[in-house]
Amino acid sequence: MASSAVERTRSRRTRRYSSNSLEGQRGTLRTTKESLHGDMSIRNRIHHFTWAWFAMTMSTGGISLLLSKTPHKFQGLMTIGQIIFILDIVCFLVFTSIITTRFILFRHTLKSSLSHPTESLFFPTFWISTVNILSNTQAYGVPKCGYWLVVVLRVMFWLYTALAFIVAVGQYFFLFSGKPLTPQSAMPAWILPVFPIMLSGTLASVIGPTQPHQYALPILIAGVTFQGLGILMATYMISIFMGRLMTAGLPRSNMRPSMFIAVGPPSFTGLALIGISEALAEIYPAHYSIKGIHDQEIITDVFQILALSTAVFLWATAFWFFAISLVSTIHGIHTEGMSFHMAWWAFVFPNVGFTLCTISIGSALESEGVLWVTTGMTILLVATWLFVGVMHARAVLKKQILWPGKDEDHEV
């Protein structure tokens, strides 16, 4: 009798355990099904909102600036540019609010986003978006506003330059002292931490001509200084990437658009040098002179000849990077297919710099043929911007981004 009672007790416990195990499995299956069907809360999706989203505002601001500089304008084009500029500001504010919400809800993510070997590389896109807003403010705002905006831009230039330099030093320090990166994993995105300070040269060339001469000269000299820092650091990083291509081959197909990032440094450097030389032509020798030069009138010519020849030299380098990136991307689509990645925005922003540099060269050479080519380049870039924007929205709906394991914050 005692033995029968023990057996019945064991049987009840076994059934209870089996029932609990089944409920646990059902719970696991339910969670899996919810994930598969996209039944994830907005809060959890915000958890995966990364710095890479600012690549969209970075590119949108670039398109707006390009439309203000394109040589052949039709009536209403500046209005279109202003609308895109407003869209850029709205998206920048929305994205800033969302990523701030992420850092508040998940407090550990701020620190990890700045030290993560992948996500941290996109932190500079926030600052590049900022410098684009400042450049567009000069292009669209200064002609319609008073002198007060010129003063604001002067103050913002120095503030931005200081913060961008801190980012360039601090972020590379985090990368150097964090999880080691191997040459076999090198990508053009390694350039991005120095991109914001490099673009202070472009910003200087944009705002310099409207600044009073006593304030313009320091801005232009600072622009040349940090443009030099940017192009040299970019050269070092691109050298590592070229070594990776020779030894480990091309990156996977959906990351190949990031190869276009290498188009940016030589393009923006050529653009900045021509713009700064033209601004300096209004300062020398009327307001300043260089010690030891007896014929001060020649200063302007020397500046502009050196800037133009250097820009043409760099333009060819940018064009080579553009060509090899394009061929590699097409090859990746043909052989492997390609799913959306935030790196797709590299189709746009670096090529904005390439187009702007070509416009500056065409204007300096007074070549109508080159300028018409840049008009075609502008049309293609606007079409590319629209295409990538649509694919970005589609990727959100199809859970290709803003999803566990899909974004730049996943474990590597």
Helices and strands as residue ranges (DSSP letters): H 2-36, H 42-46, G 51-53, H 54-69, H 77-105, H 109-115, G 119-122, H 124-136, I 137-141, G 142-144, H 147-177, G 183-185, G 188-194, H 195-207, G 208-210, H 213-248, G 253-263, H 264-281, H 298-335, G 342-347, H 349-365, H 368-397
